[in-house]
Amino acid sequence: MQLYLPIAELPLNLFLLLGMGGAIGFISGLFGVGGGFLLTPLLIFVGVPAPVAVATSSVHIAASSVTGSLTYWRRRALDLKLGVVLVAGGLVGTIAGVLFFNQMRKLGHLDLVITVSYVTLLMSVGCLMFVESVGALLERRKGKPAVLRQAGEHRWYERLPFPMRFHRSKMSTSVIPLVALGAIIGFIGTVLGIGGGFLVVPALIYLFRVPTSIVVGTSLFQILLTMIVATLLHAVFSQAVDVLLAMTLVVGGVIGAQFGARTGQALKGEQFRLLLALLILIVGIRFALDIVGAPQDLYSINATVVDR
Amino acid sequence: MSAGFSIPARLASLVLALLALAAPVRGEDLILALSTREVAITSTYTGAEITVFGLIERDARTIARTGNYDIVAQVQGPTGEVTVQRKGKFGPIWLTDDRKKYAKIPLFFSILSSRPLTAVVDETVREKLMLGLEYFLPKPEAQPEKRDLDDFGFRNALLRLRRDEGGLTEDPKSITMIRPNLFTARIVLPATAPTGLYLVNLTVLAEGLPLKTAQAGFVVRKVGFDAFVANAARTEAWGYGLFTVLMAVMMGWIANLVFRKD
């Protein structure tokens, strides 16, 4: 059944959209990531113009993170305080990212530097997580449960000024590294047009040793706040939010996210980290394939703007 | 027109000469009618088909012709700016190294004819009637030494990519001659064709020479719900954005209630 989308200006199959929304929603609920890095290219692939795909993905991400966050909230697996601190940092990073993005065009091939460092970052995080989680799984086989945090242990960045206690996350740390983390993620997200949830999740697990289930819930909450702001900004400035496309994706997405969140709760910490490592590696490889290897067609139509 | 004037028979010549004196010799007239003047886009829209009915009108004063008529038409949609980008190699990786913008390019362009275009018109007539998207591109430099190889590649890519996207079509079977002077032309509009005004330029030819051109137009626009949404997104951007966010949050919340086990 074809449905004409009023802003994207093309008809798409209703069931295809529901299925796409559902699959990405499942991944979002399971890993605490937004899924925009998968949904946006998928939408562009089926013919949606790039600005509409980017803007409309943010609505889908907002909806799946609402349903995911609520599920984790009910299970007391969401650290509201931690989420707010990360969002505060994210705001700073986003503003810096927007300013940088506008300057970048004048600086030539800086996008090359960013893309290469981003691919490197993803691949190394993915590889490290993969090795660590496989090791932890093998340890568990031998009957030795892996412990990520020793009681009372604090790393140097956690001992910086402005300490804060996060009861739900069972940790106390300086606010500075948390705000910095939020800012870096916000910056990368704005420049590359991705949410960055899949960088927040490993950072909280490994750098701050927050329990996995709480990391996912908190990450979803942070994504929710970010995406609400992003949707409003897109609607006002690029006017590329397609409400019909968004709602179709959302119906699939919220259902998928429910199943994802449930599956996530049933996973052991090591299993979760292994699956996330694989996901991060896949995303890294996708970005790498974009720039390595000869393209099939050197030319492409990058944008079409109708004269009004 | 007068160059093609011929007298069929000696006896008739006097009558014809008298007629010619009384009124100047006339060329053919072309009368067009469209199956629809408005293509309405609704939620179930998947493209449209428009038929142009045409009549080549002649009367006693019209000069006689030996061969059949040929019909060619070009359909031009709304124009826009198209950006073509090219990838280049930087060490081991491929990145965008150049892009060119082309303004005022018809975003839908279709060439209709009753038989292959090359059999109907030569290069001069083709350019005169602008039967091709290439005639809408900026002219290349006159001096060959100034002509840019880059520019050539980009122009070719633009035409090829527009063809692949369905924004540039050529159909030599889209015009059907019902009678020697009566025909229909079928315009197939893909769902991705932009909204706006479309102009049909239809020319009747004989022996490769254009005799008469007529124009007709139609409009493609969103109606009902789709028009409402597109309008709201443009004129009430804040309200539209807030509504979208609210809907997303509500649906996320409802899904959570529905799936709650406890």
Interface residues (C-beta under 8 A of the other chain):
Chain A: Q2 L3 Y4 P6 I7 E9 L10 P11 G47 V59 H60 A62 A63 S64 S65 V66 T67 L70 T71 R74 H109 D111 L112 T115 V116 I228 T231 L232 H234 A235 V236 Q239 V241 V243 L244 A246 M247 V250 V251 V254 I255 A257 Q258 I291 V292 G293 A294 P295 L298 Y299 S300 I301 N302 A303 T304 V305 V306 D307
Chain B: I41 T42 S43 T44 Y45 T46 P78 T79 G80 E81 V82 T83 V84 Q85 R86 K87 G88 K89 F90 P92 I93 W94 L95 T96 R99 K104 L107 G153 F154 A157 L158 R160 L161 R162 E165 A191 T192 P194 T195 G196 K222 F225 D226 A227 V229 A230 A233 R234 A237 W238 Y240 G241 L242 F243 T244 V245 M247 A248 V249 M251 G252 W253 I254 A255 N256 F259 R260 D262
